[in-house]
């Protein structure tokens, strides 16, 4: 069984951009529910179908399967009304890989960093560009952002 243990943070400034090259991600959602999501993702010439179910705000069951690129592109254009476009930067720091996502389109202006951990209680060092933790705030998940764009939130809730 696949398991994802992840913490999510807002990002300060743009010093992190010099640490890695961004890779373009396009993803759409076939299902967005609190209990489960089904995502189609395209990165370059590769594509995946991912199923997730929530265990806690930090942990999820996750199953990911490679699918043909043509199938993914058809699903994105025909079956996925909820889309997210972003650039992902993978940055090594403190023995872990931080994935920094710079969002575009209706979510432009939002930059989040995620770290995957072996256990919910694993200690880790934060880079200087890490700001407020938003792991517990479900609005900062890609699935939520696909339906409720960051730019539609009131300023005082960002």
C-alpha positions as CSV (number, residue, x, y, z in Angstrom):
1,X,0.0,0.0,0.0
2,X,1.3,3.5,-0.9
3,X,1.6,6.1,1.8
4,X,2.4,9.8,1.6
5,X,3.4,11.7,4.8
6,X,3.8,15.4,3.8
7,X,4.0,18.8,5.4
8,X,3.2,22.0,3.5
9,X,4.4,25.6,4.0
10,X,4.1,29.0,2.4
11,X,7.3,30.4,1.0
12,X,9.0,33.8,1.6
13,X,10.8,35.7,-1.2
14,X,12.3,34.0,-4.2
15,X,15.9,33.0,-3.0
16,X,14.8,29.4,-3.6
17,X,14.6,30.0,-7.4
18,X,18.4,30.0,-7.7
19,X,18.6,26.5,-6.2
20,X,16.9,24.5,-8.9
21,X,15.3,24.6,-12.3
22,X,11.5,24.4,-12.5
23,X,9.6,21.7,-14.3
24,X,6.2,22.5,-15.7
25,X,3.3,20.4,-14.3
26,X,-0.3,20.3,-15.5
27,X,-2.8,18.4,-13.5
28,X,-6.5,17.9,-13.5
29,X,-8.9,16.3,-11.1
30,X,-11.5,13.7,-11.9
31,X,-12.7,13.7,-8.3
32,X,-12.2,16.1,-5.5
33,X,-13.7,15.1,-2.2
34,X,-12.4,15.4,1.4
35,X,-12.1,11.6,1.6
36,X,-10.5,10.9,-1.8
37,X,-9.1,12.6,-4.9
38,X,-8.3,11.2,-8.3
39,X,-5.7,13.2,-10.3
40,X,-4.3,13.1,-13.8
41,X,-0.8,14.7,-14.1
42,X,1.4,15.5,-17.1
43,X,5.1,16.4,-16.7
44,X,6.9,16.7,-19.9
45,X,6.2,13.6,-22.0
46,X,5.1,11.5,-19.0
47,X,1.7,11.1,-17.3
48,X,0.2,9.5,-14.2
49,X,-3.1,8.7,-12.7
50,X,-3.0,9.2,-8.9
51,X,-5.6,8.1,-6.3
52,X,-5.4,9.5,-2.7
53,X,-7.4,9.0,0.4
54,X,-6.9,11.0,3.6
55,X,-5.7,9.4,6.8
56,X,-4.9,12.6,8.6
57,X,-3.9,16.2,7.6
58,X,-0.4,15.0,7.2
59,X,-0.8,11.4,5.9
60,X,-2.6,9.9,3.0
61,X,-2.9,6.6,1.1
62,X,-1.5,7.2,-2.3
63,X,-1.5,5.0,-5.4
64,X,0.1,6.3,-8.6
65,X,0.2,4.7,-12.0
66,X,1.9,5.6,-15.3
67,X,-0.6,6.1,-18.1
68,X,-0.1,6.9,-21.8
69,X,0.4,10.6,-22.5
70,X,-2.3,10.7,-25.1
71,X,-4.8,9.3,-22.6
72,X,-3.8,11.8,-20.0
73,X,-4.1,14.7,-22.4
74,X,-7.6,13.6,-23.5
75,X,-8.6,13.2,-19.8
76,X,-7.3,16.7,-19.0
77,X,-9.1,18.3,-21.9
78,X,-12.4,16.3,-21.8
79,X,-12.9,15.0,-18.2
80,X,-11.0,17.3,-15.9
81,X,-12.8,20.7,-15.4
82,X,-10.6,21.4,-12.4
83,X,-7.0,22.2,-13.4
84,X,-3.8,23.3,-11.7
85,X,-0.7,24.6,-13.6
86,X,2.6,25.1,-11.8
87,X,6.3,24.9,-11.9
88,X,7.9,22.5,-9.5
89,X,11.4,23.0,-8.1
90,X,13.1,20.1,-6.3
91,X,15.6,21.5,-3.7
92,X,17.8,19.3,-1.4
93,X,18.1,20.7,2.1
94,X,18.9,19.1,5.4
95,X,18.8,15.5,4.0
96,X,15.4,15.9,2.4
97,X,14.0,17.0,-0.9
98,X,11.8,20.1,-0.7
99,X,9.4,20.5,-3.6
100,X,8.6,24.2,-4.2
101,X,5.5,24.8,-6.3
102,X,5.1,28.1,-8.1
103,X,1.5,28.3,-9.2
104,X,0.2,30.0,-12.4
105,X,-3.2,30.9,-13.9
106,X,-6.0,31.4,-11.3
107,X,-3.5,30.5,-8.5
108,X,-0.7,32.8,-9.6
109,X,1.1,34.5,-6.7
110,X,1.0,31.4,-4.6
111,X,4.2,29.6,-3.8
112,X,4.1,26.5,-1.5
113,X,6.8,24.1,-0.4
114,X,6.3,20.5,0.6
115,X,8.5,18.0,2.4
116,X,7.8,14.2,2.4
117,X,8.8,12.5,5.6
118,X,9.2,8.9,6.7
119,X,6.9,9.5,9.8
120,X,4.5,12.1,11.0
121,X,6.8,13.0,13.9
122,X,10.1,13.1,12.0
123,X,12.1,16.2,12.9
124,X,13.5,18.3,10.1
125,X,15.4,21.5,9.5
126,X,13.6,24.3,7.6
127,X,15.4,26.5,4.9
128,X,15.3,30.2,5.6
129,X,12.7,30.8,2.8
130,X,10.1,28.6,4.6
131,X,7.3,30.6,6.1
132,X,4.0,29.7,7.8
133,X,3.0,26.0,7.9
134,X,-0.3,25.4,6.2
135,X,-0.5,21.6,6.4
136,X,-3.6,21.7,8.6
137,X,-5.3,24.1,6.2
138,X,-7.0,22.1,3.5
139,X,-7.4,25.1,1.3
140,X,-3.7,24.8,0.3
141,X,-4.0,21.4,-1.3
142,X,-3.8,21.2,-5.0
143,X,-7.2,19.5,-5.1
144,X,-8.9,22.4,-3.3
145,X,-7.0,25.0,-5.4
146,X,-8.3,23.3,-8.5
147,X,-11.9,24.2,-7.5
148,X,-11.3,27.4,-5.4
149,X,-8.5,29.4,-6.9
150,X,-6.1,31.3,-4.7
151,X,-6.9,34.6,-6.4
152,X,-10.6,34.2,-5.6
153,X,-9.9,34.2,-1.8
154,X,-10.4,37.4,0.1
155,X,-7.0,39.1,0.8
156,X,-7.3,38.7,4.5
157,X,-7.6,34.9,4.1
158,X,-4.4,34.3,2.1
